[in-house]
Amino acid sequence: MFYFLLTPFLTYDFILLAAALIPAIFLMAKVYRSDRLERESPYMLGNMVKAGILSSLIALLLERVFSALLDATISDPGLYQVLLYFVVVAFSEEGAKYFMLRRSSWNSLEFDCQYDGVVYAVFVSLGFALWENISYVLHYGFSTALVRAVTAVPGHACFGVFMGVFYGIARKHENRRNHTESSICQVLAVLVPALLHGAYDYIASTSTQEWSFIVFIAALFVLSYALVTRSSRQDRYI
């Protein structure tokens, strides 16, 4: 009897969790299936997802610290929003992702193809989005899951694509002892997705016309898809 009374609530929670999980899993499968040369082991991919979840916790801590500093020092609303979205949120989240990505994969023997960088970065990003999305939908409900399924979750995947492209190139240069080029690509692996992330949040939060956000998302998705396709086709052992 007690279980019968709880069934509607348990079913609803299950739907919410599914709405949070399915978009991330679908995108992981898409990127994984585009790996032509040598697909990564389930163990490695699981480590990337766990790294992404841990990066979300690191980012949360960084955001709270830097947001408090921002609140205490910046009074101009326009400057506050720019610093919040482009520095505090974007660099905290993308920096945390990159930290865990590099820590979990840079020296791995499985990291032997340039496209592997894309796979790892996207799985870390979607691990981040997965954990973040579960939190959102359990707090705000199914409608939030639907919105995030078509915006925020693929958005994190797109940021991961840009991070992974530069990350894979950086590993290639490192293997060839081109340390300066490798360092530049590692900086770009954080800088480019952070700028895109900041623009995403800034446009979503401040734009008074919805079409501008839709155009930005569409352009981001199309470019990311093209990068995945090109990186997959041009993949080489490094």
ABEGO torsion letter per residue (X at the ends): XAAAAAAAAAAAAAAAAAAAAAAAAAAAAAAAAABAABBBBAAAAAAAAAAAAAAAAAAAAAAAAAAAAAAAABABAAAAAAAAAAAAAAAAAAAAAAAAAAAAAAABAABABAAAAAAAAAAAAAAAAAAAAAAAAAAAEAAAAAAAAAAAAAAAAAAAAAAAAAAAAAAAAAAAGBAAAAAAAAAAAAAAAAAAAAAAAAAAAABABAAAAAAAAAAAAAAAAAAAAAAAAABBBX
